[in-house]
Amino acid sequence: KLWNAFNVFGRFLETGPDGRPSADVLRQRADVDLAVHERWIQTRLAETVEAVDAALARYRISEAAQLAYDFAWGDVCDWYLELAKPPHGEAMDAE
């Protein structure tokens, strides 16, 4: 599931020399008006990061891993990717 998700959307990632998204790309993206599903996934990511940090602070490694897994599998793969897909027959916008 994660492999397929990356195959669909990973090709749109612009990376720097270290393989991570470049800061310029992230800054440009922050200035764009986001669709509802994009704001939703950013909110879910922020909530997940906060929950994982709290679990790690309590040395609950298994709980932190489960939270990260649930976000990647449930929120990103099950919901976000479906919401981000263009309507059937239309090309995907690189932006």
Secondary structure, 3 states (H helix, E strand, C coil): CHHHHHHHHHHHCCECCCCCECHHHHHHHHCCCCCHHHHHHHHHHHHHHHHHHHHHHCCCHHHHHHHHHHHHHHHHHHHHHHHHCCCCCCCCCCC
